[in-house]
C-alpha cells in the first residue's frame, strides 16, 4: 500500500480435523481497518493480540507498533495503536523522541 496507508488484515481460519501446521488452516484475509494514527506513522511492524481485558485494553483487540514516521524513514515511528476487530483505531502509546536517551544502552550496560 506504500507510505499512504496501511491496513491490518486478519486471517480467517477454517476448521480442520487433520493435524498440521497452523498456517495451513489460513485461507482468506479480511481488511479490518487502517493502522495509521493521526500523526501519520506507517509501516506496522509489530502485532500483539490483547489476551485479557485490563485497564483500557480489551481482549481480542490488536496492538500495532508503527515502525516508520509519516516521512517513511525507517525506525522513526513513535506510536503504538489499538485496533478493534471492528476496525476502530485509537492511540495506545506515543513516544516523545526528544525525551529518549541519545543511544540505547548495550546489553552489558
N, C-alpha and C positions, 0 to 999 in steps of 0.2 A: 504494500500500500504506500510505500515511500514515506517521506517525512511529513506528509499532510495529515496522517491519522493512523490509528491502529485500532484493531478490534480484537476482542477475545472470543475465540471460537471454542465452544465446549463440545467435546466428543460425546456422541450418544452410543452407549454400549448396548449390544444385543445379547440377550441371554443365550448361553451355550451349555449343553450338557456334557461336552467333552472338555477334558483338562487341556490347558495350553497357555500360551503367553497371553498376558492381559491385553496387550496391544492388538492381538489378533481379533479380539471381540469388538474393536472400534471400527465402524464402517462409515459413519457420517459425521459431519460437523455442523454446528449451528452458530451463527454470529449472535452474541447476546448484547454487545454494546461496545462503545469506544473506551479505550483506556487512557485517553488524552485529557489531562486535567486543565483547568483554566489557564495555567501558566504555559501550556503548550508542550510540556515534556512528552517525548515519544520513545519508541523502541522498548516496549515492555519486555523485560529481561528475566525477572524472577516472578514466580507464581506460587502462591500458597493458598490452599483451601482452608478456611477457618473451621476447625473441628468442633468447637464448642462455643456457644454464646457466652461472652464475658464483656463487661463494660459496653462500649459502643459497637463491638464486633458481634456479628450474627452468624451462627453456624451455617455452613453452606455457602457463605459469601467468599469471594476471591480477593486476596491481597496481591497487588501487582506493583512491582518496582519499575519505574521508568528510567532506563539507563542513560538516555540522551536528553539534553535540553532541547528547546524549540529549534535552536540552531542546528540540531542533529549532530553536534560534536560528541563523540563517544565519551561516556563516563561523566558527563556533566549534568545529568538529570538529578533533580533534588526531591522527587516526590514518590510516595507510595500511595496508591489509590485503593479504595474498596469498591468492588463491583458486585452488585447483587445478581442472582440468577435471572432476574427480570430485566437487567441492563441498567439499573440506576447506579450512577457513579458518584462517589464522594471522596474527598481528600482525607486520607487516614493520617499521613505524616508528611511533613515538609522539612527539609534540611536547609539551614541557612549556611551557605558555603563560606561566608565571611567569618563564621564562628568555629570553623573546623581548624584543627592544627595544620601546620604547614606540610606535614607529611604523616602518613600513617605509621604508628610505631611498629617496629620489626617484632617478630615472634619472640626474640630474645630480650627485648626491652623490658 
